[in-house]
Amino acid sequence: MRAGHVLQQGAPAALYQQPVDGYVAGLLGSFTELSDQEKKQLGWQRNASRFFRPEHFVLSDEGVAGTVVRLLFFGAHVDALVDIG
């Protein structure tokens, strides 16, 4: 809800995985909103979700190259700020 209006309703997993907007996404956790240009850079389809959750990110030798700009330590996990150019 925002300002007394229901923005989205459904199962918790659906709300988390397919939020209607950034406000709803933010209510349920951290996210990055990707532009169409950024999705193209990552090889994602244009109609793919524009919300990227931390758990979607995986370090590997394949895929998009990036530079770790900053690491934030949170005890049980570490958040990484990565610049993909």
N, C-alpha and C positions, 0 to 999 in steps of 0.2 A: 504494500500500500504506500501511496504517496499522496499527501494532501487529501486523504479520505477517499481516494480512488484505487480500486484494485487494478494493478498493472498487468498481472499474470497470475493464473492459477493452474494447479496441476500437481503431479507427484513431485516430491522434493528432487529426485534425480533428474527429472525433465527440466525443472526450473534451473538447476545448476548447470546442466549440459546445454540447454537451449534457451537462455534468457532472451526476453524480447528487446532489452536495451541494456546500456551500461549501468543504469541505476539498479536494476534487478540483479545483474551480474555481481555488482559490488556488495549487495546485501548478503550474498552467499559465499563470498571469498575474493581472493586476489585474482586479478585478470589483467591482460593487456588487450586493448582493442586494435585490431589490425586493419589497415586500409586495404583497398583492392590492390594497390601497387605492392604492398608488403606481402599479401597473400600470393600474388603472382611470383614474387621473388622466391618464396618458399615452395613454389610448385603446387599450391593449393588451388582447387577449383574456385571460381568467382563466387559460386553460391554456397561455399563452405562457411561455417560459422566464423564470424569476425572476432570472436572472443577466444583468447588463448589463455588457458589456465597454466599455472606453474608445472603441474604434473604432466602436461602435454610436451614439455621440453625434455629432450634426452640428448646427452652428450655422446657423440660418436665420431668416427673418422669419415663417415659419409654424410651427405646432405649439404646444408648451407654452411659456409664458413662464417665464423664470427669471432669477435674479440671480447673477452670478459673484461668489462669496464670496472665492475665493483662486485664484491661479495659481501653479503649481509648475514651475519651469524645469528641464528635464532635458537640455539641449543639443539633441538631435535632435528633441525634442518637448516640449510643455507640457501638463501636466495641469491641468484646471480643476475646482474644486469649485463646483457650481451648486446653488443652493437653488430648488426649484420650488414652495415654499410648503407 
